[in-house]
Amino acid sequence: MKYSQSIGIAASLALLAICFLPWTYIASQQITISGFNSAGTDFGKPALFNFFVSVCMLILFAVPLVWSKRVNVFFGALNLAWSFRNYLLVSGCLMGECPEKKPALYLLVGLSILMQLMTLLPKMDIKNQP
């Protein structure tokens, strides 16, 4: 695909921004959970790994070498798995109370899927060597 690397870079930057937006809201405790702010819960910083992997993917999308595209597929799979984990962890119901899901949580998973697709469709100029 012609623009897969540019789309991957844009998706990586968008995912970096999504990590700071609110993901869920727990009404009974009046807590808003984001990727780096989950005070009052035991979630820790769920977006820290997504942030690190997205920065690595951003760099690898920009490098025009074959090995970087292959490594990027691996990082994309890690990022997608961690995004699903965050979705299940942060939006899960505990003791009969379900948090209100915010759009950023859906965007986290959607952008991770898009980034994984862009790693599978790199545009590489292959030279024929005798």
N, C-alpha and C positions, 0 to 999 in steps of 0.2 A: 504494500500500500504506500502511496506516495507521501502522505502526510502523517504516517504513523508515529514517527519520532517527535514531530511537533505536537501532535495530540497527546502523546505520552508525557511530554514535558509540561504541557498545560494542565493535564490531569494530576500530575505530581504536585505542581504548585497549588492547585485547588485543594488537594487532599491535605497539604500542609496547613492551609487556612482552616479547613474543616475541623482539624484537631482542636482548635481553640473555641469553636462555637458550641452552644449548649446542645447536648444529645438527648437527655431525658429530664423530666421534672417529677420528683416524688412529692405529691401533694401533702401527705400527712406530716412529713418532716420539713416541708418547704425547702427542699434542696434541689438545686439545679446542677446536673452532672454534665461536665464537658470532658474532653479528652485529657486535660491536664488539671482539672479541678473537680475532685470528687470528695470534698470535705464532708465528714459526717457519715461516710460509708467505708467499706473495706475494699473498694475497687482499686485504690492506689492511683496510678497514672496510666490508664489503659491505652492511651494513644502514643506513649513514648516509643514503643517498638514500631508502630506505623510511621511515626515521624522519622525515625532513623532509617528505616528501609526505604521510605519515599525519597529521602535525600540521596541515598545510594542509587536508587533507580533514576533519579533526575540526572545524576552525573553519568550513569551508564547509557541513558538515552542520547546524551550529547556526544559520546565517544563513538566514532564511526569504524569500529573494529569488530570482527566476527566474535571474538571471545567475549566482548562486552555485551553483545546481544544474547549470547548463550547464558551468561551469568545473570542477565537481567530477567530471563524467564524464571530462573530459580527465585530471585528476589521478589518477582511478581507473585509467584505462588505463595511465598511466605506472607507477603502483604495481604493477599486475598484471604488466606486462612486466618490471619490475626484479625482482620476486619470482621469476618463472620463470628469469630470468638467474641469480639467486643460487642457486636450486635446482640448475641445471645446472652452475654453476661450483663450488659447494662440495661437491656430491655426486659429481662426476665422478671416474672412475678415472684415475690417473696412473701411468705406468710399471708397469702390472700390479697396482697396489695400489688397492683400493677402500675408501673410508672407511665407517665404520658410521654410518648415518643415524639421527638422533635424531627424536623426535616433533615437536619445535619446527620443524623444517625443513618438515614436511608442513603444520603449522598455519600457517606463514608463507604458503604458497601458497593454502591453504584460506580463510584470512581475507581475503587479497587478492581472491579470487574473490567472496567474500561482500560485500566492500566495493564491488566493481564492480557487482554486482547491485543493491545498495541505491542506488547513484547513478542507476541506470536506472529506478528505481521511486519517485520522490519524491512525497510527498503535498503538493500545492499547491492552495490554494483560489483558483480563478479566478473573477474577477468579470466579469460581462457589462457592457460599456460600450457605450453607443449611438454 
